[in-house]
Amino acid sequence: MHCGDLRHFFDGNIFYPSSGTFAYSDATLLEGLIAAPFLWAHANPVAVYNILLLGGIVTSGIGMFVLVRYLTGNLDAALVSAVVFTLVPYRVEHFMHLELQWTVWMPLSLWAVHRTFDRGTVRAGVVTGLLLSLQVLSGVYYGVFLGMIAGTLALLLGATRREQAARGLKMLFIGALVPALVTAVYAQPYVTNSKTLGPRSLWEITAFSARPASYFSAPQENWLWGWTAWQFTGNELHLLLGVSVLTLAAVALLLRRGRLVWIYAALTMLALELSLGLNGAVYSALYQHLSFLKGFRAPARFSILACCGLAVLAGFGFQAIHERLSRLRARQVLLIATLVIVGVEFGSAPMRLERLSTELPDGYKFLRSVYPSVIVELPFEDWELAPDYMYWSTYHWNPLINGYSGYHPPSYTETTERMRTFPDEESVTRLKALGTRYVVVHEFYYKAAEYAKLMTAIAGRPELILVGRFKGIEGSMQILELTR
């Protein structure tokens, strides 16, 4: 990335020579800005990532605590809602996605919408806009999805609080100018890429749309309900809501009722319906008229907003029971029992973790010394290895022909096809055309006979000169210089 020129801000070092590659999926700008000072100070990058991941989860619970405490005035109910939103199985389903854990701005944005109606000030409206903007900068998916749900909340509050509707909606409109401006600027590279790469296919969107059965399927790591994971594969469709939480929500509807209960029940049902994507009615209708939805692959991610609404309802349900208990001891037992039940039902272990070394292999030390040089790493066509190549590229920052993201450019597809027969004339000519200087071959990822055949063929290409054999990620790596 060319840090000195903002026009190249989204130009990652992957999929070389394509530009705007950071915008092939959520760029996680806010998380990157938070991490930057620590990375510049040479902190352990894996530790920084882990702190950001856990920080997103924990702060999301804090945000939910703020919202429910504001709505109920009950600290215990707020704690229950916070625990629910922190532990929902959706988070385990998306443990690999940093940006999908940064949901703190969801409950805080809803809190700000309520405050805007209560106070009717420009400041409250602008705070709402700023919080929505932070969600956009944390992840474009959630920013757009949250905007739709927060807008619905504003309309429902306006319809049920008519004396404050006009001023509240006016202040929210003023505040909405902030995320509108932020989104208009921030979305430019995504819009540019969509013109080049085209919209998501209907097949792809349908595949990543939830099904009703998704809400009866838990991630396989879940202690109690992991056996239900067999219904779906992948990491988008295990969206179990939990018996304990649904029970508390039902208690809210039966015992507490009231305007806010029904409003959050409606928001939860809307988010559930929207998560069905092209398998449902509402999203399908919106898809025909809102062009920006054509760039989103996974409508199932609306599920986190359903979890958000359900967490609020769980707090309302807990409060209804809590208020019916007159003795302090009984209330304390209720709180402890509720937290334990939710914790056990949502508990998940062991998590799918991967140990990454932060010790720089010798081969990557060499590549760092020849910056800037265009690099290609082999095996090339195995897309599961691309994230490893990308991780190690952060130590040398050379342009990398390999890549992994939500999209890939047409040129990458062509390169993949050519590289299947490397090192024949077509593949070598392709690498020369891309300006490749170094070819990195990882011995560990080949079978012995396959590796021997590859290196024998490479030895027959005079333009591929062996630089050396180095310690690599796992085993040795051969680095060859591609001469003209």
Secondary structure, DSSP 8 states (H G I E B T S, - for coil): --TT-GGGTT--SSSTT-S-GGGGS---HHHHHHHHHHHHTT--HHHHHHHHHHHHHHHHHHHHHHHHHHHH--HHHHHHHHHHHHH-HHHHHTTT-SGGG--THHHHHHHHHHHHHHH--HHHHHHHHHHHHHHHHH-HHHHHHHHHHHHHHHHHHHHH-HHHHHHHHHHHHHHHHHHHHHHHHHTHHHHHHHHHH----HHHHHHTS--GGGGG---TTBTTTGGGGGG--SSSS-----HHHHHHHHHIIIII-HHHHHHHHHHHHHHHHHHTGGGSSHHHHHHHH-GGGGG-S-GGGGHHHHHHHHHHHHHHHHHHHHHT--SHHHHHHHHHHHHHHHHHHH-B-S--------S--HHHHHHHHT-S-EEEEES-S-GGGHHHHHHHHTTT---BS---SS---HHHHHHHHHHTTTTSHHHHHHHHHTTEEEEEEEGGGS-HHHHHHHHHHHHT-TTEEEEEEEE-SSSEEEEEEE--
